[in-house]
Amino acid sequence: MRSIKLSPKWALVLLVALLFGASVLPDAAFARRPIKKMKVQVELREELNAVLKATSALQEASFKRDEQKTALATKALMKRLKMAARKAHLAKEQRPHILKILNAAESYLDRSRKSAGRDRQTYFQRAFSQLVLIAQIYQLDSYKIFFCPKDKSIWLQRGSKPQNPVNPETYGTCGKLVT
C-alpha cells in the first residue's frame, strides 16, 4: 500500500474536516441555494417598491440619454428615497441598514445632479449599486439586475436585455444578468 504525502496546509484542512465533519467543506448545492430575502412591513414595502420603480425609470431615461427625463427621474427618485426613509422606523432591527442605503443613494444622486462627465457617471454608478442592494436584500417586486464587467456598474431594470444606464454611449448593451 502506498502512503500519500500532504502539504501541511492540506493536512490541516483534512484534519479540521474530520474533526468537524464534512460541513466545513464547500457544498456546491449550498452555493446554488437562493438567499432568503428579508420581509418588511406592508407600508415600508410599498415605499421601497416605489423606490425601485423610480430607479427603473431613471435607468431607462439615462440609457436613452434623455437629459430632461433623466433630471426629472433623478428628482422623482430622490423624493421617493426621502419618503421611504420616513417609513424606515417600521423596519425595527433593519432600520439603520435601510437608512444607510437610502441616504447613500440620495447623496450620490444629489452629487450626480451637480456634476458632469465622468464624475456624474461615477455618482450614478454608486447610486445604482446602493439601490440594487434594496432589491437584493428585501422581499419586494421583482426586477432584473445586471452587471457590466467592463465598467463595473450594476443596475436594475424591467427588461431582459441589458441597458447600461451608467455608460450608455460606450457600454450600452454590456451587462450580464445577476438575478
Secondary structure, 3 states (H helix, E strand, C coil): CCCCCCCHHHHHHHHHHHHHCHHHCCCHHHHHCCCCCECCCHHHHHHHHHHHHHHHHHHHHHHCCCHHHHHHHHHHHHHHHHHHHHHHHHHHHHHHHHHHHHHHHHHHHHHHHCCCHHHHHHHHHHHHHHHHHHHHHECCCCCEEEEECCCCEEEEECCCCCCCCCCHHHHCCCCEECC
